[in-house]
Amino acid sequence: MTSSRPVKRSLSLHGHRTSVSLEEEFWEAFRDIARDRGVALNALAAEIDESRGMDSGLASAIRLYVLRHYRQRA
């Protein structure tokens, strides 16, 4: 069983480094989605970043993206 504590990792968005804290399960799912789509993790993060509203943080936007992805597949 993995820890539910957020893990901070660095991403590069349009050439700028940023840190994002996600639970390991979300990191795994996020990487799986990027791999399945055939895009780099940073590219998918940039796509999510561009589409999120300014009222939500990037980590929350990634979690919601992962959740919506798997709900659509169910």
N, C-alpha and C positions, 0 to 999 in steps of 0.2 A: 504494500500500500504506500502511495506517495503522500508527501506532506501537503496539507491544504494551505500552508503559509505561502504568501506571494514570493516569487523569485524575480529579482530585478535583472533584466538583460538589456543590452544596448541594441538599438536599431538605428539604421541610417535612413533618414527621410529627405530626399532631394539634396543629398550631400551634407546634411547636418545630423550629428549624432544626438540621440535622445534615449533616455532610459525608460523602460516600461516594466511595471511589476504585475505579474500574472501568476496565478497558481499553476503548478507544473502540468496539471491536466489540461488547462487552457493553452499552455505553450505547446504541448503535444498535439492537441487538436488543431491549433493554428498552423503548425508546421505541416500536418497532414493535409489540410485544405490547400495550402500553398503548393505542396508537391502534386496533389491531384489536379490542380489547375495548371500546373506546369509553369509557375511563376516563382520568382525569388521571394523569400519571406519579407525582405525590405520593400519590394515592389507591392506586395499585398498590403503591408502596413501603410504605405504611402497612399494607396487607393482608399483604404478605410479612413485615413486621416483627412483626405480631401473631401470625403462625403459626410463626415460627422459634423454636427452642429458645434458651435463654439461653447455651448452650455454643457458639453460632456467631454471628459478626458479621453485620451487615446486608449488607455487600458480598458475603460468601460466600453468604448466603441468596439474594441477587439472582442471583448467577452460577448457583447450583443451580436456581433457578426458571426461568431462561432455558434452561438445558440440558434440564431436564425438559420444558419446553414444546415445544422443537424435537424431542426424542426421541419425544414422543407423536404428533407430526405425521408422522414418518417411516414 
